[in-house]
Amino acid sequence: MTDPARSHRDLVMGALAGQAALAARSAARTLYDAGGREVLPGVAQTGLQTVLTRTAAEAVAASAPSLLTDVAAQAGAAEVAGVAAVATARAAGAQIARTAARAGLVGLVVDAAFGAAEGVIAYRRGTMTGKQACVHATVEAGTGAASTSVGVLVAAGAVALTGGLAAPAVMAIGTGTALAAKLGLKRLFVRGRASAPVAPLPAAL
């Protein structure tokens, strides 16, 4: 059974990453026009678009299926609103970096709040010590920041290398990549804690 709190967090984080990816789309297109189009041949660009979009859609469907309809609606609204053009490749790169950093900061705050709440509940139930609850909140904050930033950067990179990605596809890539990165990082940390050596008991006197 799906945890309602975690499901809600997936919706929040996915929407955050997708919207930030859309905000970086215009800058990423500037990078494509400035030379990104020369990195990959046309066939490879099309193949990369297909793979990324399909993989992102599968990640969203697995982690937060209710986002699928929201992605199309929000991306459509953003398409109408538009974003101011970026003049140079250097300015475009700086804008993408700022967008990813801002998204990562919000991701850190959101996941820190969720992680802290989970830690407090677990501590009160006796399933975590105080130290474990603090570590849990820290891991959630770190993975939230990293995964949200990665979602933005992957989506922007896809546009910078392939150019012609529609807004719904860009948002889906940002959302799906962030959700998949969050899950992968959490599993990595859990596996690392499980494999950590246990300190030996002191010898009896």
Disulfide bonds with the S-S distance in Angstrom:
none
